Amino acid sequence: MSQAELEKVRFFDADVGYENLWAEKRDVDLYVIKSIPYFIYDISVEDVIRVAKDEADQTLCFSEVVTHSEHSTIRVRPKDFTLDQREGEELLRKIESFGAVTETLPPRLVAVDIPSCGDVEPLTRFLTESHIPWEWADKAPC
């Protein structure tokens, strides 16, 4: 699927602000999330969501999650190095070796999509044992 076939959906969180995620249209008001959230919580790749159009500017706005996928989202924020340093590049390769997909927001933020429930615990254990700060953004009900 090309990015041309995707549409932006606006999310809002009072503590975080606005974030736009790419989504694929499935029905009149149903979309499937296709990008990893950097800031919004309780949303993961492949979740099916309902949207509504903002009357003022016709922007697609998140309304609710219809179906949660089996994907989980975590955020990793190394404190001792940046992503453009050797340690950061090695960290990204290691995270991806667990079957995860990453999107980065330099210098330190990594949004991580974990597509399989079985890949969650080994990855989070590695991060914890390596003393690399991470947090849950959305945990699949596995």
Secondary structure as UniProt FT lines:
FT   HELIX           3..5
FT   STRAND          7..13
FT   TURN            14..16
FT   STRAND          17..25
FT   STRAND          30..33
FT   TURN            45..46
FT   STRAND          48..53
FT   TURN            55..57
FT   STRAND          60..67
FT   STRAND          72..76
FT   TURN            83..84
FT   HELIX           86..97
FT   TURN            98..99
FT   STRAND          101..105
FT   TURN            106..108
FT   STRAND          109..114
FT   HELIX           117..119
FT   HELIX           120..129
FT   TURN            130..131
FT   STRAND          134..138
//
